Amino acid sequence: MEFIKNYWLLVALSLWFVFKWWRARSMIALLPELKNKGAILIDVRSPAEFAANNAPHTLNIPLNELGQRLQEIPRHVPVILACASGTRSGIAKMILKKNGFSDVYNLGAWTNFLK
């Protein structure tokens, strides 16, 4: 108990990274099923990041443009979001949910699209 008291921040950060890792693995396992349902794959990184490297069959809608480009995203299929680490795609998920999208997933890092 003394360890947790003295190192609570380290413990909290460790738990956060374990959660992010577990969440990504869970999403990767769901990918085939979601793709079979016609999911759209959206990378919310900047155009420069996307141009440098991206996964096949992904649409680039940078996070800062997402609110203005909602009409490009179909509402009748699952939407899978990714970015560099999962932070921007997490924000994008909140934006889509707020705008009435119901079947939205945060895959985390865009490289997970390749798995």
N, C-alpha and C positions, 0 to 999 in steps of 0.2 A: 504494500500500500504506500509505503514511503517513496518508492520509485515513481509511482504514478503522480504523487503529490509534487515531487521535485521535477518531473519531466513530463508534465501533462501536455505541453505543447507538442513535444516529440511524439507522444502516444497518439494525440489527436491527428497530427499530420500522417502518421503511419497508417492509422485506420482509414483516413481519407483516401490515401493512395491504394490501399487494399480494396476499398469499395469501388474506386474508379476502375481498377483492373478487373474485378469480378463483374462489374456492370458491362464493361466492354466485351468480356468473354460471353456473357449472356446474350448480348446483342448480336455478336458474330454467329452464335448458334441459331438465332432467329432469322438471319439474312436469307437463307434459301427459301423459307416459307414466305417471307415478305416479298421477295422477288417474284415468286410464283403468283402472288396476288397482284403483280404489276406495279410494285413500289417504284416511286421516283427517288433517285439518289441525288441529294443536293449537298454540294461542298460550299460552305459559307466563308471560306478564306478569301483573301484579297485576290484580285485578278493576277497580280504578279506571282503570288504564292501558287495559285492554280496553274498558271502557265509554266512555272518551273517544274512542276510534277503533279500529276493527277491520276485518278483511277478512271478506267474506261466507263463510258455510259453514265457519267456524272454531269450534272448541271451546276455551273458556277453561278451562285447568287450571293455576292458578298453580304455579310451581315448588315453593313451600313446601307444597303440597297433593298433589303428584304421587305420592309414595310411598303415600299413603292412598287414592288414586283410580285405581290401576292397573287395577282391574276394569272401569272404564269404557272402556278402550282395547282395541279388538279386536286380536287377535294374528295374524289371517290376512290382514291388508292392510298395505300400507306406512304408516308413521307419519311425518308430516312436522312438524317442530317449528320454532317461530319465537318471537322475543321482540323487544326493542327493538334489540339490536345483534348478537345471536348468541351472547353469553356464557351467558346463562341457558339458552337452548335447547341449547347444547353440554353443559351440566351435565345437563339433562334427558335428552339422548341417552345419556349415560353411565349414568344411573339406569335407563333402560329396558333398555339392553343388559345391565346387571347383573341385571335381573329377567327375563331370558329373551326379550326382544323382539329379533328378528333383523333386521327390515327397517325400520330407523330412519334418518332423515335430518335434518340440521340445516340449515334454509333460511337462517338468519341473521335479518335484520330482518323483522318481520311484514309490512312493506310489499311485500316480495318476493312475498307471496301474491297481490298485485294484478296482477302482471305476467303 
